Amino acid sequence: MGKNLTSREEDYSKWYNELVTKADLAENSGVRGCMVIKPYGYAIWEKMQAQLDKMFKETGHKNAYFPLFIPKSYFSKEASHVDGFAKECAVVTHYRLKNAEDGSGIVVDETAKLEEELIVRPTSETIIWDTYRKWIQSYRDLPLLINQWANVVRWEMRTRLFLRTSEFLWQEGHTAHETKAEAIEEAEKMMNVYANFAESFMAIPVIKGTKTASERFAGALETYCIEALMQDGKALQAGTSHFLGQNFAKAFDVKFANKEGKQDYVWATSWGVSTRLMGALIMTHSDDNGLVLPPKLAPEQVVIVPIYRNEEQKNAIAEVANQIKTLLNKNNISVNFDNRDTYKPGWKFNEYELKGVPIRLVIGPNDLEKKTVELSRRDTLAKQTIPLDHVLDVIQKTLDSIQKNLYERALNYRNNHITLVDTYADFKNLLETKGGFLSAHWDGTPETEERIKEETKATIRCVPIDNTLESGICIYSGKPSTQRVLFAKAY
């Protein structure tokens, strides 16, 4: 199975596109701008989904499901929200097809025009807040902590598998609270849940921060985010959590009777991550040999490849391999014993290296005699021979070691690509030569932010949560600044 991947150094974008398809993660579909997530790619997403869902439920949230279609009039109720999404919306205008009278094929039945057009869900705030009006009457109904797993459509002209497609999968949390403080606490809590997931399971270090006013979610008063850095020096927004204030509650008249018996509008949040995380996972860890997966999210953590010359050896090796598989499965380690005789061992080695399986075990006739097995780890490609009676212990420790190594490797890269910049000339030079996050003073105005973006394509990724106040001079305008922000080119 020849990989023949373009190297990252030669063409990072081409390397990514080739890897996604050759590792059997996803492919372009017959619908322009949409993707087919293949079983191996979806298995990774399922592991992400399962862990996130567990974390959401541990923090008190429950799952529900809301309609795919949203009446157009709902969007007009929150002005900044419709401004933010209007150009990305797909609109349903008719509900029936018919055969053309001239026999040329199927056409839209013009008599089946909807009284009100329906928007294919780009995000669910409007339909959910219309629903919450019926669910919330009193402070006893609060907090309302709801999440949904769904698909959304945001029409895109230039697409890339996982990173930007017209339809994608995600989760979106929507919560209602009695007080402003509780809603802000919720938004910050979910940002921290996302950061914990990214670092503990995806092995991706992230920077927590807030967005500038121009980069906030449409309709939010504050957007909290986690930002990750890819191997090509570009940033990727890995999750967002929004404090919506009372904007949507007022737009949809969601009131409650407070403890004093007075009517008040609820306070709201929304938060979400999507299959974009798949792109982050691929670009953070993978190499020129293929995918590299952190063990906690790998569909197959261990693959066993047998090497034999005759039927007797095949059967003897299979017996040992199945014993190992049973032992590992009992200890919650996922194993694939690849006993296909239609492919040679070398082909299998190549396949599982490309697919990023963390550990490969090889058992041959000599291993049977010595009661050993050869272990190869995907992150370093290092090999070692281990006794059969130590297999479980060594594999458990190796999986932990790979998970830790991937995080530390990504952290070192990220930390080496955060650069303090004090002049606009240095800023522009470093963007082209080094990339990464540039920590620079900004005067706080949207005008300066927009000019830097127009001239360099770099955006303010976030104002870091752990920022300390520091007097300085804006790199662009020369005006006073009170703190540094992080700029980067981004996906």
SULBEL-V218566 format. One record per pair of residues at least 24 apart in sequence whose C-alpha atoms are under 10 Angstrom apart, sorted by the first residue. I is the first residue (numbers start at 0). J is the second residue. If there is no record, write none. Layout:
I/J
I/J
This chain:
0/342
0/343
0/345
0/346
0/347
0/348
0/349
0/350
0/351
0/353
1/346
1/349
1/350
1/353
2/287
2/288
2/289
2/349
2/350
2/352
2/353
3/287
3/288
3/289
4/286
4/287
4/288
4/289
4/353
5/287
5/288
6/286
6/287
6/288
6/289
7/230
7/231
7/282
7/285
7/286
7/287
8/231
8/287
10/231
11/230
11/231
11/282
11/287
12/159
12/231
12/282
14/282
14/286
14/287
14/289
15/159
15/160
15/278
15/281
15/282
15/285
15/286
15/287
15/289
15/290
16/159
16/160
17/289
18/281
18/282
18/285
18/286
18/287
18/288
18/289
18/290
18/353
18/354
19/160
19/161
19/277
19/278
19/281
19/289
19/290
19/354
20/160
21/289
21/290
21/350
21/353
21/354
22/289
22/290
22/350
22/351
22/352
22/353
22/354
22/355
23/353
23/354
24/160
24/161
24/277
24/290
24/354
25/160
25/161
26/159
26/160
26/161
27/158
27/159
27/160
27/164
30/165
30/166
31/155
31/156
31/158
31/164
31/165
32/154
32/155
32/156
32/157
32/158
32/159
32/160
32/163
32/164
32/165
32/166
33/152
33/154
33/155
33/158
33/159
33/160
33/161
33/163
33/164
33/165
33/166
33/167
34/158
34/159
34/160
34/161
34/163
34/164
34/165
34/166
34/167
35/160
35/161
36/160
36/161
36/167
36/274
39/297
39/298
39/299
39/354
40/277
40/298
40/354
41/274
41/277
41/298
42/296
42/297
42/298
42/299
43/277
43/280
43/292
43/295
43/296
43/297
43/298
43/299
44/168
44/169
44/273
44/274
44/276
44/277
44/296
44/297
44/298
45/296
45/298
46/200
46/295
46/296
46/297
46/298
47/196
47/197
47/200
47/201
47/274
47/276
47/277
47/295
47/296
47/297
48/148
48/169
48/170
48/272
48/273
48/274
50/196
50/200
50/295
50/296
51/170
51/192
51/193
51/196
51/200
51/272
52/146
52/147
52/148
52/170
54/189
54/192
54/193
54/195
54/196
55/144
55/145
55/146
55/172
55/189
55/192
55/193
56/144
56/145
56/146
58/144
58/185
58/188
58/189
58/192
59/142
59/143
59/144
59/145
60/142
60/143
60/144
60/145
60/146
60/147
60/172
60/173
60/174
61/143
61/144
61/145
61/146
61/147
61/172
62/144
62/145
62/146
62/147
62/148
62/170
62/171
62/172
63/145
63/146
63/147
63/148
63/149
63/172
64/127
64/145
64/146
64/147
64/148
64/149
65/120
65/123
65/126
65/127
65/130
65/147
65/148
65/149
66/119
66/120
66/123
66/126
66/127
66/149
67/117
67/118
67/119
67/120
67/121
67/122
67/123
67/126
67/149
67/150
67/151
67/152
68/116
68/117
68/118
68/119
68/120
68/121
68/123
68/126
69/116
69/117
69/118
69/119
69/120
69/121
69/122
69/123
69/124
69/125
69/126
69/127
70/115
70/116
70/117
70/118
70/119
70/120
70/125
70/126
71/115
71/116
71/117
71/118
71/119
71/125
72/115
72/116
72/117
72/118
72/125
73/117
73/118
73/124
73/125
73/126
73/128
73/129
73/250
73/251
74/118
74/124
74/125
74/126
74/250
75/125
75/250
76/125
76/246
76/247
76/249
76/250
76/251
77/124
77/125
77/217
77/218
77/246
77/247
77/248
77/249
77/250
77/251
78/217
78/218
78/246
78/250
79/216
79/217
79/218
79/219
79/246
80/124
80/125
80/216
80/217
80/218
80/219
80/246
80/247
81/125
81/217
81/218
82/217
82/218
83/215
83/216
83/217
83/218
84/121
84/122
84/153
84/154
84/216
84/217
85/118
85/121
85/153
86/153
86/154
86/155
87/121
87/152
87/153
87/154
87/155
87/156
87/165
88/117
88/118
88/119
88/120
88/121
88/152
88/153
88/154
88/155
88/165
89/117
89/118
89/119
89/120
89/121
89/152
89/153
89/154
89/165
90/116
90/117
90/118
90/119
90/120
91/115
91/116
91/117
91/118
91/119
92/116
92/117
92/118
93/117
118/152
119/150
119/151
119/152
119/153
120/149
120/150
120/151
120/152
120/153
120/166
121/150
121/151
121/152
121/153
121/154
121/165
121/166
121/167
122/149
122/150
122/151
122/152
122/153
122/169
122/170
122/171
122/269
122/271
123/147
123/149
123/151
123/171
123/172
123/173
123/269
124/171
124/172
124/173
124/218
124/247
124/267
124/268
124/269
125/247
125/248
125/250
125/251
126/251
127/173
127/174
127/247
127/251
128/173
128/174
128/175
128/247
128/248
128/249
128/250
128/251
128/252
128/253
128/267
129/247
129/248
129/250
129/251
129/252
129/253
130/251
130/253
131/173
131/174
131/175
131/248
131/251
131/252
131/253
131/254
132/248
132/251
132/252
132/253
132/254
132/255
133/253
133/254
134/253
134/255
135/175
135/253
135/254
135/255
135/256
135/265
136/253
136/254
136/255
136/256
136/257
136/262
137/177
137/254
137/255
137/256
137/257
137/258
137/260
137/261
137/262
137/263
137/265
138/176
138/177
138/178
138/254
138/255
138/256
138/257
138/258
138/259
138/260
138/262
138/263
138/265
139/177
139/255
139/256
139/257
139/258
140/175
140/176
140/177
140/255
140/256
141/174
141/175
141/176
141/177
141/178
141/255
141/265
142/174
142/175
142/176
142/177
142/178
142/181
142/182
142/265
142/266
142/267
143/173
143/174
143/175
143/176
143/177
143/267
144/172
144/173
144/174
144/175
144/176
144/185
144/268
144/269
145/171
145/172
145/173
145/174
145/175
145/269
146/170
146/171
146/172
146/173
146/174
146/269
146/270
146/271
147/171
147/172
147/173
147/271
148/172
148/271
148/273
149/273
150/273
150/274
151/273
159/278
160/274
160/275
160/277
160/278
161/273
161/274
161/275
161/276
161/277
161/278
161/279
161/281
162/235
162/273
162/274
162/275
162/276
162/277
162/278
162/279
162/490
163/274
163/275
163/278
163/490
164/274
164/275
167/273
167/274
167/275
168/272
168/273
168/274
168/275
169/271
169/272
169/273
169/274
169/275
169/276
170/270
170/271
170/272
170/273
170/274
171/240
171/269
171/270
171/271
171/272
171/273
172/240
172/241
172/268
172/269
172/270
172/271
172/272
173/240
173/241
173/243
173/267
173/268
173/269
173/270
173/271
174/242
174/243
174/265
174/266
174/267
174/268
174/269
174/270
175/243
175/244
175/245
175/248
175/253
175/264
175/265
175/266
175/267
175/268
175/269
176/244
176/245
176/264
176/265
176/266
176/267
176/268
177/254
177/255
177/256
177/257
177/258
177/263
177/264
177/265
177/266
177/267
178/244
178/245
178/257
178/263
178/264
178/265
178/266
178/267
179/242
179/243
179/244
179/245
179/265
179/266
179/267
180/266
181/266
181/267
181/268
182/241
182/242
182/243
182/244
182/245
182/265
182/266
182/267
182/268
182/269
183/221
183/223
183/240
183/241
183/242
183/243
183/244
183/266
183/267
183/268
184/242
184/268
185/240
185/241
185/242
185/267
185/268
185/269
185/270
186/221
186/222
186/223
186/224
186/239
186/240
186/241
186/242
186/243
186/267
186/268
186/269
186/270
187/222
187/223
187/224
187/239
187/240
187/241
187/242
187/268
188/223
188/240
189/223
189/224
189/238
189/239
189/240
189/241
189/268
189/269
189/270
189/271
190/222
190/223
190/224
190/225
190/238
190/239
190/240
190/241
190/270
190/271
191/223
191/224
191/225
191/240
192/238
193/224
193/225
193/237
193/238
193/239
193/240
193/270
193/271
193/272
194/224
194/225
194/226
194/227
194/237
194/238
197/225
197/227
197/237
197/238
197/276
197/279
197/280
197/406
198/403
198/406
198/410
199/293
199/295
199/402
199/403
199/406
200/293
200/294
200/295
200/296
200/402
200/406
201/276
201/277
201/279
201/280
201/283
201/284
201/292
201/293
201/294
201/295
201/296
201/297
201/402
201/405
201/406
202/280
202/283
202/284
202/292
202/293
202/294
202/295
202/296
202/401
202/402
202/403
202/404
202/405
202/406
202/407
202/408
202/409
202/410
203/227
203/228
203/229
203/237
203/279
203/280
203/283
203/284
203/293
203/405
203/406
203/407
203/408
203/409
203/410
203/413
204/228
204/283
204/405
204/406
204/407
204/408
204/409
204/410
204/411
204/412
204/413
204/414
205/235
205/236
205/237
205/238
205/409
205/410
205/413
206/236
206/237
206/413
206/460
206/461
206/462
206/463
206/464
206/465
206/485
207/238
207/239
207/461
207/462
207/463
207/464
207/465
208/239
208/460
208/461
208/462
208/463
208/464
208/465
208/466
208/484
208/485
209/239
209/240
209/241
209/460
209/461
209/462
209/463
209/464
209/484
210/239
210/241
210/459
210/460
210/461
210/462
210/463
210/484
211/443
211/444
211/445
211/448
211/458
211/459
211/460
211/461
211/462
211/484
212/443
212/444
212/445
213/444
213/445
213/448
213/449
213/459
214/445
214/458
214/459
214/460
214/461
215/239
215/240
215/241
216/240
216/241
216/242
216/243
216/269
216/270
217/241
217/243
218/242
218/243
218/244
218/245
218/246
218/247
219/243
219/244
219/245
219/246
219/247
219/267
219/268
219/269
220/244
220/245
220/246
220/268
221/268
222/268
222/269
222/270
222/461
223/270
223/461
223/462
223/463
223/464
224/270
224/460
224/461
224/462
224/463
224/464
225/460
225/461
225/463
226/436
226/460
226/461
226/463
226/485
226/489
227/279
227/283
227/409
227/410
227/413
227/435
227/436
227/460
227/489
228/279
228/282
228/283
228/409
228/410
228/412
228/413
228/414
228/416
228/417
228/434
228/435
228/436
228/487
228/489
228/490
229/278
229/279
229/280
229/281
229/282
229/283
229/284
229/409
229/412
229/413
229/435
229/489
229/490
230/279
230/281
230/282
230/283
230/284
230/285
230/286
230/409
230/412
230/413
230/416
230/434
230/435
231/282
231/283
231/433
231/434
231/435
232/412
232/413
232/416
232/417
232/430
232/431
232/432
232/433
232/434
232/435
232/436
232/487
232/488
232/489
233/430
233/434
233/435
233/436
233/457
233/487
233/488
233/489
233/490
234/279
234/413
234/434
234/435
234/436
234/457
234/458
234/460
234/486
234/487
234/488
234/489
234/490
235/275
235/276
235/278
235/279
235/282
235/460
235/487
235/488
235/489
235/490
236/272
236/275
236/276
236/279
236/460
236/461
236/489
236/490
237/271
237/272
237/273
237/274
237/275
237/276
237/277
237/278
237/279
238/270
238/271
238/272
238/273
238/275
238/276
239/269
239/270
239/271
239/272
240/268
240/269
240/270
240/271
240/272
241/267
241/268
241/269
241/270
241/271
242/266
242/267
242/268
242/269
242/270
243/267
243/268
243/269
244/268
275/490
278/490
279/490
281/355
283/405
283/406
283/408
283/409
283/412
283/413
284/355
284/378
284/405
284/406
284/408
284/409
285/353
285/354
285/355
285/377
285/378
285/405
286/353
286/355
286/378
287/353
288/349
288/352
288/353
288/354
288/355
288/377
289/349
289/350
289/351
289/352
289/353
289/354
289/355
289/377
290/351
290/352
290/353
290/354
290/355
290/356
290/357
290/377
290/378
291/352
291/353
291/354
291/355
291/356
291/357
291/377
291/378
291/379
291/405
292/354
292/355
292/356
292/357
292/377
292/378
292/401
292/402
292/405
293/355
293/356
293/357
293/377
293/378
293/398
293/399
293/401
293/402
293/403
293/404
293/405
293/406
294/332
294/333
294/355
294/356
294/357
294/358
294/397
294/398
294/399
294/400
294/401
294/402
294/403
294/405
295/332
295/357
295/398
295/399
295/401
295/402
296/402
297/333
297/354
297/355
297/356
297/357
298/332
298/333
298/334
298/335
298/355
298/356
298/357
299/332
299/333
299/334
299/335
299/351
299/354
299/355
299/356
299/357
299/358
300/331
300/332
300/333
300/334
300/335
300/355
300/356
300/357
300/358
300/359
300/394
300/398
301/327
301/332
301/333
301/334
301/335
301/336
301/351
301/356
301/357
301/358
301/359
301/360
301/374
301/375
301/376
301/394
301/398
302/333
302/334
302/335
302/336
302/337
302/347
302/348
302/351
302/356
302/357
302/358
302/359
302/360
302/361
302/374
303/334
303/335
303/336
303/337
303/338
303/347
303/348
303/358
303/359
303/360
303/361
303/362
303/372
303/373
303/374
304/335
304/336
304/337
304/338
304/339
304/343
304/344
304/345
304/347
304/348
304/351
304/359
304/360
304/361
304/362
304/363
304/373
305/336
305/337
305/338
305/339
305/340
305/343
305/344
305/347
305/360
305/361
305/362
305/363
305/364
306/338
306/343
306/344
306/345
306/361
306/362
306/363
306/364
306/365
306/366
307/344
307/362
307/363
307/364
307/365
308/363
308/364
312/363
312/364
312/367
313/338
313/340
313/363
313/364
315/363
315/364
315/367
316/361
316/362
316/363
316/364
316/366
316/367
317/362
319/362
319/367
319/370
319/387
320/360
320/361
320/362
320/372
323/387
323/388
323/390
323/391
324/391
326/390
326/391
327/390
327/391
327/392
327/394
327/395
330/391
330/395
332/391
332/394
332/395
332/398
334/358
334/359
335/359
336/360
351/377
352/376
352/377
352/378
352/380
353/377
357/397
357/398
357/401
357/402
358/382
358/394
358/397
358/398
358/401
360/384
360/385
360/390
360/394
376/400
376/401
377/401
378/402
378/404
378/405
379/404
379/405
417/485
417/486
417/487
418/485
418/486
419/483
419/484
419/485
420/474
420/483
421/471
421/472
421/473
421/474
421/475
421/483
422/472
422/473
422/474
422/475
422/477
423/451
423/473
423/474
423/475
423/476
423/477
424/474
424/475
425/474
426/455
426/457
426/474
426/475
426/486
427/451
427/454
427/455
427/457
430/455
430/456
430/457
430/486
430/487
430/488
431/455
431/488
434/486
434/487
434/488
435/485
435/486
435/487
435/488
435/489
436/460
436/484
436/485
436/486
436/487
436/488
436/489
437/483
437/484
437/485
437/486
437/487
437/488
438/462
438/463
438/482
438/483
438/484
438/485
438/486
438/487
439/471
439/472
439/473
439/474
439/475
439/480
439/482
439/483
439/484
439/485
439/486
440/469
440/470
440/471
440/472
440/473
440/474
440/475
440/476
440/477
440/478
440/479
440/480
440/481
440/482
440/483
440/484
440/485
440/486
441/471
441/472
441/473
441/474
441/475
441/476
441/477
441/478
441/479
441/480
441/481
441/482
441/483
441/484
441/485
441/486
442/471
442/472
442/473
442/474
442/475
442/476
442/477
442/478
442/479
442/480
442/481
442/482
442/483
443/473
443/478
443/479
443/480
443/481
443/482
443/484
444/476
446/476
447/473
447/474
447/475
447/476
448/475
448/486
450/475
451/475
451/486
452/486
452/487
452/488
455/487
455/488
456/486
456/487
456/488
456/489
457/485
457/486
457/487
457/488
457/489
458/485
458/486
458/487
458/488
458/489
459/484
459/485
459/486
459/487
459/488
459/489
460/484
460/485
460/486
460/487
460/488
460/489
461/485
461/486
461/487
462/486
